[in-house]
């Protein structure tokens, strides 16, 4: 007789426990144990958050344990169970860990491998090879690709959150219901009082404060007080919600015929415009992608407008980035004037408002939706389809796709769908947002997603030229930390490039991302195969950074910078001015969103800026998929590195009127989950 001690841990999330019968079978190199009911008389087993221990007697020597089989049988009603892990103390006194971290539903039997990470080549027995093959075969049936819209990356084949595999659903669907969150936001902000006046205009700028006071904070209050200033307008290109749109300008495009004489008074170094460009002091924000995008026409009572502006920016002698010229349409001409700071103050203010509104549209649909949410879903689907749970790269990446497929499915169900919440307040609602994603998808590149490369491609990598570009500086630090951690983990499991090339699951993953997720788009530069350790490290770093830091950097500042409606209008109700000297304050107010759309917008940016309950931040790995000491030590060094970055950012932010913290590791969730 051989005695084993079995320890079973149940998850602590809502409804994780079960009253069902749980049976365990041990599978070894020399045979199997009998199926054993895990039960303590007069004791309620498998309660939420419980750790239960059982003695298990096996009549024969079954050799080295390869698998444990768990079977759940119904007691009285359907009762899912979330198993965290099982540990086994063998008759020789050894401990074997079996990470689970999944839901066990229905009456299915699941098999768990021990926690040691293994590449496909490491499985030498028929039992383990078959287990690996069967696991992936079942996953590929559950995680299927689907085209939600032509021109979009492929997404999960599920129309509703409830149709998703149980393991990737939210613990509480109610917590991520966009309709409920918006309603909650409306109540918290006392916005419901304005909804009945949906299409009525505000009276003046001060009127917007009526919906602002309840959730004011340091940055948003500063924006409210200083939004008209050129400095705060320019600063947002560096450290606002969309700090990725501007690039160095060494030659003006023909479609933007700014002359030295137009902006001479703005240039502080006694240089010509051409000389300033040669010195690297001129930058351009071009919203060409907005050209021809249809404005929202879902409300027949309100005409809405979009623009595709160009904005020239100047890094002045105080190293502040300020606007010096704005053209609101792409084609120059008499009815498309170039606005400059010396124009009538109302003209200049409205020109800046139009740029900010266009920036909001690009931020929401391209920077935020496509380049973080939709890409993260592609990585997540391919991960579940092609990596067995025992693979080290599954263990490495799975925390970084936590709840991503679920939040995107919810968004398609309620937010960005036809007649969804996005249509209520946004100028690109009603289909314009779809057009923008399609255009951006055509230009998407692997290189631009590698953070250091993306910075260089825009010519904004010089810390001397742009010393206050904190998004860049903090992002580079976090990229280096992630890359260092990835390098350590990869070097533990891959001896050489051949090990990378012969990893069948890795190659299938890269192919799935490229061929299906990104629709075989060769111009994207995404690899179809990965041939070197160096390329593997870069690719994994890109995935982890995109799903964590990049999303945090463009998501969690939405309330800070967009809650003051005139600074970031989600739609415009009057066309862009076609001549100078005609703009009045009344025209500007009539151009801005009405009361109802302002309220919906404010509720949206508030809800989207909130962290998930029980958020897991970068470096936190509460689910211990890895059991190997070298990886745990690498994780600890990673956390130490991240803490150092956090401390640096905290110190820098002291006494700043505009602290920058979106790339601070203690505020970067592991995954795209909101």
C-alpha positions as CSV (number, residue, x, y, z in Angstrom):
1,X,0.0,0.0,0.0
2,X,1.3,3.5,-0.9
3,X,0.1,6.6,0.8
4,X,-0.1,10.0,-0.8
5,X,-1.2,13.3,0.7
6,X,-3.3,15.4,-1.6
7,X,-3.8,19.1,-1.1
8,X,-6.4,20.9,-3.2
9,X,-6.7,24.7,-3.4
10,X,-10.0,26.4,-4.5
11,X,-10.0,29.9,-5.9
12,X,-11.1,32.9,-4.0
13,X,-13.2,34.6,-6.7
14,X,-17.0,34.7,-6.5
15,X,-18.7,31.3,-6.9
16,X,-15.4,29.4,-7.1
17,X,-16.4,26.8,-4.6
18,X,-18.6,23.7,-5.3
19,X,-20.8,21.2,-3.6
20,X,-20.2,18.6,-6.4
21,X,-18.3,15.4,-5.9
22,X,-14.6,15.6,-6.8
23,X,-12.7,12.4,-7.8
24,X,-9.0,12.1,-8.3
25,X,-6.9,9.6,-10.3
26,X,-3.1,9.4,-10.3
27,X,-1.4,8.4,-13.5
28,X,2.2,7.2,-13.3
29,X,4.8,5.6,-15.4
30,X,3.8,2.2,-14.1
31,X,0.0,2.5,-14.1
32,X,-2.9,4.3,-12.6
33,X,-4.5,4.6,-9.2
34,X,-8.1,3.8,-8.5
35,X,-10.5,6.8,-8.9
36,X,-10.8,8.2,-5.4
37,X,-13.5,10.4,-4.0
38,X,-12.0,13.4,-2.2
39,X,-14.4,13.8,0.8
40,X,-14.3,14.5,4.5
41,X,-17.4,13.4,6.3
42,X,-19.1,16.2,8.2
43,X,-17.0,18.7,6.5
44,X,-17.9,21.1,3.6
45,X,-15.1,20.6,1.1
46,X,-14.0,22.9,-1.7
47,X,-15.4,26.1,-0.3
48,X,-14.3,29.4,-1.9
49,X,-10.7,30.2,-0.9
50,X,-10.3,26.8,0.9
51,X,-7.2,24.6,1.0
52,X,-8.2,21.0,1.7
53,X,-6.0,18.1,2.4
54,X,-6.7,14.4,1.9
55,X,-5.0,11.0,2.4
56,X,-5.1,8.8,-0.7
57,X,-4.1,5.1,-0.6
58,X,-2.9,3.4,-3.7
59,X,-2.7,-0.4,-3.7
60,X,0.1,-0.7,-6.3
61,X,3.4,1.1,-7.1
62,X,2.4,3.3,-10.1
63,X,5.9,4.8,-10.5
64,X,6.7,8.4,-11.2
65,X,3.5,10.5,-11.3
66,X,2.9,12.0,-14.8
67,X,-0.7,13.3,-14.6
68,X,-3.5,13.7,-12.2
69,X,-7.1,13.3,-13.4
70,X,-9.9,15.4,-11.9
71,X,-13.5,14.4,-12.4
72,X,-16.4,16.5,-11.1
73,X,-19.8,14.8,-10.7
74,X,-23.1,16.7,-10.1
75,X,-24.4,16.7,-6.5
76,X,-27.8,18.5,-7.0
77,X,-27.5,21.5,-9.4
78,X,-25.0,22.6,-12.0
79,X,-22.1,23.9,-9.9
80,X,-18.8,25.1,-11.6
81,X,-15.6,24.8,-9.6
82,X,-12.4,26.9,-9.8
83,X,-9.3,24.8,-8.9
84,X,-6.1,26.7,-8.3
85,X,-3.7,23.9,-7.8
86,X,-3.2,20.4,-6.5
87,X,0.0,19.3,-4.6
88,X,1.0,15.7,-4.0
89,X,3.2,14.4,-1.3
90,X,4.5,11.0,-2.5
91,X,5.4,8.0,-0.4
92,X,9.1,9.0,-0.7
93,X,8.4,12.4,0.8
94,X,8.7,14.4,-2.4
95,X,6.3,17.1,-3.3
96,X,4.8,17.5,-6.8
97,X,2.9,20.6,-7.8
98,X,0.1,20.5,-10.4
99,X,-1.0,24.1,-11.3
100,X,-4.6,24.3,-12.6
101,X,-6.0,27.8,-12.4
102,X,-9.0,27.0,-14.4
103,X,-12.8,26.3,-14.1
104,X,-14.0,22.8,-14.1
105,X,-17.5,22.7,-15.4
106,X,-20.1,20.1,-16.3
107,X,-19.0,16.5,-15.7
108,X,-15.9,16.6,-17.7
109,X,-12.7,15.0,-16.7
110,X,-9.5,17.1,-16.9
111,X,-5.9,16.1,-16.7
112,X,-3.2,18.2,-15.2
113,X,0.5,18.0,-15.8
114,X,3.0,18.7,-13.0
115,X,4.2,22.3,-12.9
116,X,7.6,21.9,-14.5
117,X,7.6,23.8,-17.8
118,X,8.4,21.7,-20.8
119,X,8.9,22.4,-24.5
120,X,7.3,19.9,-26.9
121,X,10.7,18.1,-27.4
122,X,10.8,17.4,-23.6
123,X,7.9,15.1,-23.7
124,X,9.4,11.6,-24.0
125,X,6.5,9.4,-23.0
126,X,3.5,8.5,-25.1
127,X,1.2,9.5,-22.3
128,X,2.5,13.0,-22.0
129,X,2.7,13.5,-25.8
130,X,-0.9,12.3,-26.2
131,X,-2.0,14.6,-23.3
132,X,-0.4,17.6,-25.0
133,X,-1.9,16.8,-28.3
134,X,-5.4,16.3,-26.9
135,X,-5.3,19.5,-24.8
136,X,-4.5,21.6,-27.9
137,X,-7.0,19.8,-30.0
138,X,-9.8,20.6,-27.5
139,X,-8.6,24.2,-27.1
140,X,-8.7,24.8,-30.9
141,X,-12.3,23.6,-30.9
142,X,-13.2,26.1,-28.2
143,X,-11.0,29.1,-29.4
144,X,-12.0,29.7,-33.0
145,X,-11.2,32.7,-35.2
146,X,-13.9,34.9,-36.6
147,X,-14.1,38.1,-38.7
148,X,-16.2,40.7,-36.9
149,X,-15.7,43.3,-39.6
150,X,-13.8,43.2,-42.9
151,X,-10.4,44.8,-42.5
152,X,-10.3,44.2,-38.7
153,X,-7.9,41.8,-37.0
154,X,-9.7,38.5,-36.5
155,X,-11.4,38.0,-33.1
156,X,-12.9,35.2,-31.0
157,X,-15.9,33.3,-32.4
158,X,-18.4,34.4,-29.9
159,X,-21.3,37.0,-30.1
160,X,-21.8,37.3,-26.4
161,X,-19.7,37.1,-23.3
162,X,-21.7,34.2,-22.1
163,X,-20.6,32.2,-25.1
164,X,-16.9,32.4,-24.3
165,X,-15.0,29.5,-22.8
166,X,-15.5,29.6,-19.0
167,X,-11.8,30.1,-18.3
168,X,-11.6,33.5,-20.0
169,X,-14.9,34.9,-18.8
170,X,-15.0,37.6,-16.2
171,X,-15.6,36.4,-12.6
172,X,-18.6,38.7,-12.5
173,X,-20.0,39.8,-15.8
174,X,-22.0,42.6,-14.1
175,X,-18.7,44.4,-13.2
176,X,-17.8,44.9,-16.9
177,X,-21.3,45.6,-18.3
178,X,-20.8,48.8,-20.2
179,X,-24.4,49.8,-19.8
180,X,-24.4,49.3,-16.1
181,X,-21.0,51.1,-15.7
182,X,-22.3,54.1,-17.7
183,X,-25.4,54.2,-15.7
184,X,-23.4,54.1,-12.5
185,X,-21.1,56.8,-13.8
186,X,-24.2,59.0,-14.5
187,X,-25.4,58.5,-11.0
188,X,-22.0,59.2,-9.4
189,X,-21.6,62.3,-11.5
190,X,-25.1,63.6,-11.0
191,X,-25.4,63.6,-14.8
192,X,-28.9,62.3,-15.1
193,X,-30.3,65.8,-14.5
194,X,-28.9,66.9,-17.9
195,X,-30.0,63.9,-20.0
196,X,-33.5,65.2,-20.5
197,X,-32.0,68.2,-22.2
198,X,-30.1,65.9,-24.6
199,X,-29.8,68.1,-27.6
200,X,-29.7,71.5,-25.9
201,X,-26.4,73.5,-26.0
202,X,-24.5,74.8,-23.1
203,X,-24.6,78.5,-22.5
204,X,-20.8,79.2,-22.1
205,X,-17.6,77.5,-21.1
206,X,-18.3,77.9,-17.4
207,X,-21.5,76.0,-17.9
208,X,-19.5,72.8,-18.5
209,X,-18.4,73.0,-14.8
210,X,-21.9,71.8,-13.9
211,X,-21.0,68.3,-14.9
212,X,-17.4,68.5,-13.8
213,X,-17.2,69.2,-10.1
214,X,-18.1,65.8,-8.6
215,X,-15.1,63.9,-9.9
216,X,-12.5,66.6,-10.3
217,X,-8.8,65.7,-9.6
218,X,-5.4,67.4,-9.9
219,X,-4.8,67.0,-13.6
220,X,-8.4,67.5,-14.8
221,X,-8.7,70.6,-12.6
222,X,-5.4,72.0,-14.1
223,X,-6.8,71.3,-17.6
224,X,-10.0,73.1,-16.8
225,X,-8.0,76.1,-15.7
226,X,-5.4,76.2,-18.5
227,X,-6.9,74.4,-21.5
228,X,-6.9,77.5,-23.7
229,X,-3.1,77.9,-23.3
230,X,-0.8,76.9,-26.1
231,X,1.5,75.2,-23.6
232,X,-1.2,72.8,-22.3
233,X,-2.3,72.1,-25.9
234,X,1.2,71.1,-26.9
235,X,2.0,69.2,-23.7
236,X,-0.8,66.7,-24.5
237,X,1.1,65.6,-27.6
238,X,3.9,64.5,-25.2
239,X,2.1,63.2,-22.2
240,X,-1.7,63.2,-22.7
241,X,-3.9,60.3,-23.8
242,X,-2.5,60.0,-27.3
243,X,1.3,60.7,-27.0
244,X,2.1,58.8,-30.2
245,X,0.7,61.0,-33.1
246,X,3.3,63.7,-33.6
247,X,6.7,63.2,-35.4
248,X,9.7,65.3,-36.3
249,X,9.2,67.5,-39.3
250,X,12.3,68.0,-41.5
251,X,10.3,69.1,-44.6
252,X,6.8,70.6,-44.8
253,X,4.4,68.5,-46.9
254,X,3.1,70.4,-49.9
255,X,-0.4,70.1,-48.6
256,X,0.5,72.3,-45.6
257,X,2.1,75.5,-47.2
258,X,3.2,77.2,-44.0
259,X,5.7,80.1,-44.7
260,X,8.3,81.6,-42.4
261,X,6.5,84.9,-42.6
262,X,3.3,83.4,-41.2
263,X,4.9,82.2,-38.0
264,X,8.0,84.3,-37.7
265,X,6.8,86.0,-34.5
266,X,6.5,82.5,-32.9
267,X,10.1,81.4,-33.5
268,X,12.3,82.4,-30.6
269,X,15.8,81.5,-31.7
270,X,16.1,84.1,-34.5
271,X,16.2,81.3,-37.1
272,X,14.1,80.8,-40.2
273,X,11.5,78.1,-40.3
274,X,13.8,76.0,-42.5
275,X,16.7,76.4,-40.0
276,X,14.4,75.5,-37.1
277,X,13.5,72.3,-39.0
278,X,17.2,71.5,-39.6
279,X,17.8,72.0,-35.9
280,X,15.1,69.5,-35.1
281,X,12.7,71.9,-33.4
282,X,9.7,71.5,-35.6
283,X,7.2,68.7,-35.3
284,X,4.0,67.7,-37.2
285,X,0.7,66.1,-36.2
286,X,-1.1,65.0,-39.3
287,X,-4.6,63.6,-39.0
288,X,-4.8,62.5,-42.6
289,X,-6.4,59.2,-41.6
290,X,-9.6,61.2,-40.8
291,X,-9.9,62.4,-44.4
292,X,-13.2,61.3,-45.8
293,X,-14.4,59.4,-42.7
294,X,-18.2,59.8,-42.5
295,X,-19.5,61.7,-39.5
296,X,-22.0,60.2,-37.1
297,X,-25.5,60.5,-38.6
298,X,-27.4,58.2,-36.3
299,X,-29.3,61.1,-34.8
300,X,-31.4,62.8,-37.5
301,X,-31.9,65.8,-35.2
302,X,-28.2,66.7,-34.9
303,X,-25.7,67.1,-37.7
304,X,-22.2,66.2,-36.6
305,X,-18.9,67.0,-38.3
306,X,-15.3,65.7,-38.5
307,X,-12.1,67.2,-39.8
308,X,-8.6,66.0,-40.9
309,X,-6.3,68.7,-39.6
310,X,-2.6,69.3,-39.7
311,X,-0.8,70.9,-36.8
312,X,2.7,72.3,-36.8
313,X,4.4,72.3,-33.4
314,X,7.5,74.2,-32.2
315,X,9.9,73.2,-29.4
316,X,10.6,76.6,-28.1
317,X,13.7,77.9,-26.3
318,X,12.2,76.7,-22.9
319,X,11.7,73.2,-24.4
320,X,8.0,73.6,-24.4
321,X,6.1,72.1,-27.3
322,X,3.6,74.7,-28.6
323,X,1.4,75.0,-31.7
324,X,2.4,77.5,-34.4
325,X,0.1,76.6,-37.3
326,X,-3.1,74.7,-37.9
327,X,-4.9,73.8,-41.1
328,X,-8.2,72.0,-40.6
329,X,-8.5,70.2,-43.9
330,X,-6.0,68.2,-45.9
331,X,-6.2,70.2,-49.2
332,X,-4.9,73.8,-49.1
333,X,-6.9,76.6,-50.6
334,X,-8.7,79.9,-50.0
335,X,-11.5,78.2,-48.0
336,X,-9.0,76.3,-45.9
337,X,-6.9,78.9,-44.1
338,X,-3.9,78.3,-42.0
339,X,-4.6,79.5,-38.5
340,X,-1.7,80.9,-36.4
341,X,-1.4,82.2,-32.8
342,X,-1.5,85.8,-33.9
343,X,-5.0,85.4,-35.4
344,X,-8.1,86.5,-33.6
345,X,-8.2,84.6,-30.3
346,X,-11.5,82.9,-31.1
347,X,-10.2,81.7,-34.5
348,X,-7.1,80.2,-32.9
349,X,-9.0,78.7,-30.0
350,X,-11.5,76.9,-32.3
351,X,-8.7,75.7,-34.5
352,X,-7.1,74.1,-31.5
353,X,-10.4,72.6,-30.4
354,X,-10.8,70.9,-33.8
355,X,-7.3,69.4,-33.5
356,X,-8.2,68.1,-30.0
357,X,-11.4,66.6,-31.3
358,X,-9.7,64.8,-34.2
359,X,-7.0,63.6,-31.8
360,X,-9.7,62.1,-29.6
361,X,-11.1,60.2,-32.5
362,X,-7.8,58.7,-33.5
363,X,-6.9,57.9,-29.9
364,X,-10.1,56.0,-29.3
365,X,-10.2,53.9,-32.5
366,X,-6.6,53.5,-33.5
367,X,-4.2,54.1,-30.6
368,X,-6.5,52.5,-28.0
369,X,-8.9,50.1,-29.7
370,X,-6.8,48.7,-32.5
371,X,-3.2,48.9,-31.3
372,X,-3.9,47.6,-27.8
373,X,-7.3,45.9,-27.4
374,X,-7.6,44.1,-30.7
375,X,-4.0,43.2,-31.0
376,X,-4.0,41.8,-27.5
377,X,-7.0,39.6,-28.3
378,X,-5.1,38.2,-31.4
379,X,-2.2,37.3,-29.1
380,X,-4.6,35.8,-26.6
381,X,-6.5,33.6,-29.0
382,X,-3.3,32.3,-30.6
383,X,-1.9,31.6,-27.2
384,X,-4.8,29.4,-26.1
385,X,-4.9,27.7,-29.5
386,X,-1.3,26.8,-29.9
387,X,0.5,26.6,-26.5
388,X,-0.1,23.7,-24.1
389,X,-0.5,24.8,-20.5
390,X,2.9,23.1,-19.7
391,X,4.7,25.2,-22.3
392,X,6.9,27.9,-20.6
393,X,5.7,30.6,-23.0
394,X,2.1,29.8,-22.1
395,X,3.0,30.3,-18.5
396,X,4.8,33.5,-19.3
397,X,2.1,35.1,-21.4
398,X,-1.2,33.9,-20.0
399,X,-1.2,36.6,-17.2
400,X,-0.9,39.2,-19.9
401,X,-4.1,38.2,-21.7
402,X,-6.2,37.9,-18.6
403,X,-9.8,39.0,-19.3
404,X,-8.8,40.7,-22.7
405,X,-10.9,38.5,-24.9
406,X,-13.8,39.0,-22.5
407,X,-13.6,42.8,-22.4
408,X,-13.4,42.9,-26.2
409,X,-16.4,40.6,-26.6
410,X,-18.3,42.9,-24.2
411,X,-17.2,45.9,-26.3
412,X,-18.5,44.3,-29.5
413,X,-21.7,43.3,-27.7
414,X,-22.5,46.7,-26.3
415,X,-20.0,49.5,-27.1
416,X,-18.7,49.6,-30.7
417,X,-21.5,47.5,-32.3
418,X,-24.2,49.1,-34.5
419,X,-26.4,51.3,-32.3
420,X,-24.0,50.7,-29.4
421,X,-22.9,53.1,-26.7
422,X,-20.1,54.5,-28.9
423,X,-22.8,56.0,-31.2
424,X,-24.3,58.1,-28.5
425,X,-21.6,60.7,-28.1
426,X,-18.8,60.2,-30.7
427,X,-18.4,61.9,-34.0
428,X,-17.1,58.7,-35.6
429,X,-20.0,56.7,-34.3
430,X,-22.3,55.1,-36.8
431,X,-19.5,53.5,-38.8
432,X,-16.8,56.1,-38.9
433,X,-14.9,54.2,-36.2
434,X,-15.0,51.1,-38.3
435,X,-13.5,53.0,-41.3
436,X,-10.7,54.3,-39.1
437,X,-9.7,50.9,-37.8
438,X,-9.7,49.5,-41.3
439,X,-7.4,52.3,-42.5
440,X,-5.1,52.0,-39.5
441,X,-5.0,48.2,-39.9
442,X,-3.6,48.7,-43.4
443,X,-0.7,50.7,-42.0
444,X,-0.1,48.6,-38.9
445,X,3.5,47.4,-38.6
446,X,5.4,45.1,-36.2
447,X,8.3,47.6,-36.1
448,X,6.1,50.4,-34.8
449,X,4.9,48.2,-31.9
450,X,8.5,47.7,-30.7
451,X,8.5,50.7,-28.4
452,X,12.1,51.9,-29.0
453,X,11.7,51.4,-32.7
454,X,8.4,53.3,-32.8
455,X,9.9,56.2,-31.0
456,X,12.8,56.3,-33.5
457,X,10.5,56.0,-36.5
458,X,8.8,59.3,-35.4
459,X,12.1,61.0,-34.8
460,X,11.3,61.8,-31.2
461,X,14.0,59.7,-29.5
462,X,16.2,62.6,-28.5
463,X,16.0,63.4,-24.8
464,X,17.8,66.7,-25.4
465,X,15.4,67.8,-28.1
466,X,12.3,66.8,-26.1
467,X,13.4,66.6,-22.4
468,X,9.8,66.5,-21.0
469,X,8.5,63.6,-23.1
470,X,7.8,61.3,-20.0
471,X,5.7,58.8,-22.0
472,X,8.9,58.0,-24.0
473,X,11.3,58.1,-21.1
474,X,9.2,55.9,-18.7
475,X,8.1,53.6,-21.5
476,X,11.7,52.9,-22.5
477,X,12.5,52.0,-18.9
478,X,9.6,49.7,-18.7
479,X,10.4,48.1,-22.1
480,X,14.0,47.4,-20.9
481,X,12.7,45.8,-17.7
482,X,10.3,43.6,-19.6
483,X,12.9,42.7,-22.1
484,X,15.4,41.8,-19.3
485,X,12.8,39.5,-17.7
486,X,11.9,37.9,-21.0
487,X,15.6,37.3,-21.8
488,X,16.1,35.5,-18.5
489,X,13.1,33.2,-19.0
490,X,13.9,32.4,-22.6
491,X,17.5,31.5,-21.8
492,X,16.3,29.1,-19.1
493,X,14.4,27.0,-21.6
494,X,16.1,27.6,-25.0
495,X,19.7,26.5,-25.4
496,X,20.2,27.8,-29.0
497,X,18.4,29.0,-32.1
498,X,17.7,25.4,-33.1
499,X,15.6,25.0,-30.0
500,X,13.5,28.0,-31.1
501,X,13.2,26.7,-34.7
502,X,12.1,23.2,-33.6
503,X,9.5,24.4,-31.1
504,X,6.4,23.3,-33.0
505,X,4.0,25.1,-30.6
506,X,5.9,28.4,-30.8
507,X,6.0,28.3,-34.6
508,X,2.3,27.4,-34.7
509,X,1.6,30.4,-32.4
510,X,3.5,32.9,-34.7
511,X,1.8,31.5,-37.8
512,X,-1.6,31.7,-36.1
513,X,-1.0,35.4,-35.2
514,X,0.2,36.3,-38.7
515,X,-2.0,34.1,-41.0
516,X,-5.3,34.3,-39.1
517,X,-5.1,37.2,-36.5
518,X,-3.5,39.6,-39.0
519,X,-4.9,38.0,-42.1
520,X,-1.6,37.1,-43.7
521,X,-0.7,40.8,-44.2
522,X,2.9,40.7,-45.3
523,X,3.3,44.4,-45.2
524,X,2.8,44.3,-41.4
525,X,6.3,42.8,-40.9
526,X,5.0,40.3,-38.4
527,X,7.0,37.1,-38.5
528,X,5.4,34.0,-39.8
529,X,8.2,32.0,-38.2
530,X,10.6,32.8,-35.5
531,X,14.2,31.6,-36.1
532,X,16.4,33.0,-33.4
533,X,16.5,33.5,-29.7
534,X,17.0,37.2,-30.3
535,X,13.8,37.5,-32.4
536,X,11.9,35.5,-29.9
537,X,12.9,37.8,-27.0
538,X,11.9,40.8,-29.1
539,X,8.5,39.3,-30.0
540,X,7.6,38.3,-26.5
541,X,8.7,41.7,-25.2
542,X,6.4,43.3,-27.8
543,X,3.5,41.2,-26.6
544,X,4.0,41.8,-22.9
545,X,4.6,45.5,-23.4
546,X,1.6,46.1,-25.7
547,X,-0.8,44.3,-23.4
548,X,0.4,46.0,-20.3
549,X,2.4,49.3,-20.5
550,X,1.2,50.5,-23.9
551,X,-2.4,50.0,-22.9
552,X,-1.9,51.7,-19.6
553,X,-0.1,54.6,-21.2
554,X,-3.0,55.4,-23.6
555,X,-6.0,54.4,-21.4
556,X,-5.9,55.5,-17.8
557,X,-5.4,59.2,-18.5
558,X,-8.8,59.5,-20.3
559,X,-10.6,61.1,-17.4
560,X,-7.7,63.4,-16.6
561,X,-7.5,64.8,-20.1
562,X,-10.9,64.3,-21.6
563,X,-13.3,65.1,-18.7
564,X,-13.1,68.8,-19.4
565,X,-15.3,68.7,-22.6
566,X,-13.9,71.7,-24.5
567,X,-10.4,70.2,-24.2
568,X,-11.4,66.9,-25.9
569,X,-14.8,67.1,-27.6
570,X,-16.1,63.7,-28.7
571,X,-18.0,65.3,-31.5
572,X,-18.5,68.8,-33.2
573,X,-21.9,70.2,-34.2
574,X,-20.7,72.9,-36.6
575,X,-18.4,72.7,-39.6
576,X,-14.8,73.8,-39.4
577,X,-14.5,77.6,-40.2
578,X,-13.6,78.3,-43.8
579,X,-12.4,81.8,-43.3
580,X,-10.8,83.9,-40.6
581,X,-12.4,86.6,-38.5
582,X,-15.9,85.1,-38.3
583,X,-15.7,82.9,-35.2
584,X,-17.5,84.1,-32.1
585,X,-17.7,82.5,-28.6
586,X,-21.3,81.6,-29.4
587,X,-20.2,79.7,-32.5
588,X,-17.6,77.8,-30.5
589,X,-20.2,76.8,-27.9
590,X,-22.6,75.8,-30.7
591,X,-19.8,73.7,-32.2
592,X,-19.1,71.8,-28.9
593,X,-21.2,68.7,-27.9
594,X,-24.6,69.3,-26.5
595,X,-25.5,68.5,-22.9
596,X,-26.6,64.9,-23.5
597,X,-23.5,63.9,-25.5
598,X,-21.3,65.7,-23.0
599,X,-22.7,63.6,-20.2
600,X,-22.3,60.3,-22.1
601,X,-18.8,61.2,-22.9
602,X,-17.9,62.1,-19.3
603,X,-19.4,58.9,-18.1
604,X,-17.5,56.9,-20.6
605,X,-14.0,58.4,-19.9
606,X,-14.7,58.0,-16.2
607,X,-15.6,54.3,-16.5
608,X,-12.8,53.6,-18.9
609,X,-10.2,55.1,-16.6
610,X,-11.0,52.8,-13.6
611,X,-8.9,49.8,-12.7
612,X,-10.6,46.4,-12.5
613,X,-11.5,45.0,-9.1
614,X,-8.6,42.9,-7.8
615,X,-6.3,44.3,-10.6
616,X,-3.0,42.5,-11.1
617,X,-0.2,45.0,-11.9
618,X,2.9,44.4,-13.9
619,X,5.2,41.9,-12.1
620,X,2.3,40.5,-10.0
621,X,1.9,36.7,-10.8
622,X,-0.6,35.5,-8.2
623,X,-1.3,32.4,-10.3
624,X,1.9,30.4,-9.9
625,X,2.1,28.7,-13.2
626,X,5.9,28.5,-12.9
627,X,7.4,26.3,-10.2
628,X,11.0,26.4,-11.2
629,X,13.4,28.3,-8.9
630,X,15.3,30.1,-11.7
631,X,12.1,31.6,-13.0
632,X,10.9,32.6,-9.6
633,X,14.2,34.3,-9.0
634,X,13.9,36.1,-12.4
635,X,10.4,37.3,-11.4
636,X,11.9,38.7,-8.2
637,X,14.6,40.6,-10.1
638,X,11.9,41.8,-12.5
639,X,9.8,43.2,-9.6
640,X,12.8,44.8,-8.1
641,X,13.6,46.5,-11.4
642,X,10.0,47.7,-11.7
643,X,10.1,49.0,-8.1
644,X,13.1,51.1,-9.0
645,X,11.3,52.6,-12.0
646,X,8.3,53.4,-9.8
647,X,10.5,55.1,-7.2
648,X,12.2,57.2,-9.9
649,X,8.8,58.3,-11.3
650,X,7.4,59.0,-7.9
651,X,10.4,61.2,-7.1
652,X,10.2,63.1,-10.3
653,X,6.5,63.7,-9.9
654,X,6.9,65.4,-6.4
655,X,5.4,68.9,-6.4
656,X,4.6,68.8,-10.1
657,X,1.4,70.5,-11.2
658,X,1.2,67.9,-14.0
659,X,2.5,64.7,-12.6
660,X,3.0,61.9,-15.2
661,X,2.3,58.4,-13.8
662,X,0.5,56.4,-16.6
663,X,3.7,54.4,-17.3
664,X,4.6,53.9,-13.6
665,X,4.7,50.1,-13.1
666,X,2.6,50.2,-10.0
667,X,-0.2,51.6,-12.2
668,X,0.3,49.3,-15.2
669,X,-2.1,46.3,-15.2
670,X,-0.7,43.1,-16.5
671,X,-3.4,42.9,-19.2
672,X,-6.0,44.8,-21.2
673,X,-9.0,44.2,-19.0
674,X,-10.9,47.6,-19.2
